[in-house]
Amino acid sequence: MTASRKIGSMATELRQLFREALELTDNDRATLAGLLIESLERPPDPDVESAWAEEAERRWQEIQSGKVQTVPWEEIKAKLLSGE
């Protein structure tokens, strides 16, 4: 569906909001888009958040202890691009 078709099928109020949003700066439009996307997200699951926090702490401790070593992004990117 083209942009003009999408706009044509919107409610009048929504079309007006869209036109006003187009008048914003690029930065403000990006911020608005991000806020709108965030508004669609469900609240985080406390159990999932807790599990991720534990995992992040575990990984940080492995790095701090020297159990694992980090790899610079440039090295990873080079390997990905070379097909290794």
C-alpha positions as CSV (number, residue, x, y, z in Angstrom):
1,M,0.0,0.0,0.0
2,T,1.4,3.4,-1.0
3,A,1.8,6.3,1.5
4,S,-1.0,8.2,-0.2
5,R,-3.4,5.2,0.1
6,K,-2.6,4.8,3.7
7,I,-3.2,8.5,4.4
8,G,-6.5,8.3,2.4
9,S,-7.8,5.5,4.6
10,M,-7.0,7.3,7.9
11,A,-9.6,9.0,10.1
12,T,-9.8,12.8,9.6
13,E,-8.2,13.4,13.0
14,L,-5.4,11.0,12.3
15,R,-4.7,12.6,8.9
16,Q,-4.4,16.0,10.6
17,L,-2.0,14.6,13.2
18,F,0.0,13.0,10.5
19,R,0.3,16.3,8.6
20,E,1.3,18.1,11.8
21,A,3.9,15.4,12.5
22,L,5.4,15.9,9.1
23,E,6.1,19.5,9.9
24,L,8.3,18.5,12.9
25,T,12.1,18.4,12.5
26,D,13.6,15.0,11.7
27,N,14.8,14.6,15.2
28,D,11.4,15.4,16.7
29,R,9.7,13.0,14.3
30,A,12.1,10.3,15.3
31,T,11.5,11.0,18.9
32,L,7.7,10.9,18.4
33,A,8.0,7.6,16.4
34,G,10.0,6.1,19.2
35,L,7.5,7.2,21.8
36,L,4.6,5.8,19.8
37,I,6.3,2.5,19.4
38,E,7.1,2.4,23.1
39,S,3.4,3.0,23.8
40,L,2.5,-0.3,22.0
41,E,4.9,-2.3,24.1
42,R,3.5,-4.4,27.0
43,P,4.9,-3.9,30.5
44,P,8.0,-6.0,31.0
45,D,7.6,-9.4,32.7
46,P,9.3,-9.1,36.1
47,D,10.6,-12.7,35.9
48,V,12.1,-12.1,32.5
49,E,13.7,-8.8,33.7
50,S,15.1,-10.5,36.7
51,A,16.5,-13.4,34.6
52,W,18.2,-10.9,32.2
53,A,19.6,-8.9,35.1
54,E,21.1,-12.1,36.6
55,E,22.5,-13.1,33.2
56,A,24.1,-9.7,32.7
57,E,25.7,-9.8,36.1
58,R,27.0,-13.4,35.5
59,R,28.5,-12.3,32.2
60,W,30.0,-9.2,33.8
61,Q,31.6,-11.3,36.5
62,E,33.1,-13.7,33.9
63,I,34.7,-10.7,32.1
64,Q,35.9,-9.2,35.4
65,S,37.4,-12.5,36.6
66,G,39.2,-13.1,33.3
67,K,37.2,-16.3,32.7
68,V,36.2,-14.9,29.3
69,Q,37.8,-12.4,27.1
70,T,36.0,-9.7,25.1
71,V,36.5,-9.5,21.3
72,P,36.6,-6.1,19.7
73,W,33.7,-5.3,17.3
74,E,36.2,-4.6,14.5
75,E,37.4,-8.2,14.7
76,I,33.9,-9.7,14.8
77,K,32.9,-7.5,11.8
78,A,35.9,-8.5,9.8
79,K,35.1,-12.2,10.4
80,L,31.5,-11.7,9.5
81,L,32.4,-9.9,6.3
82,S,35.0,-12.5,5.3
83,G,32.5,-15.3,5.7
84,E,34.5,-17.2,8.4
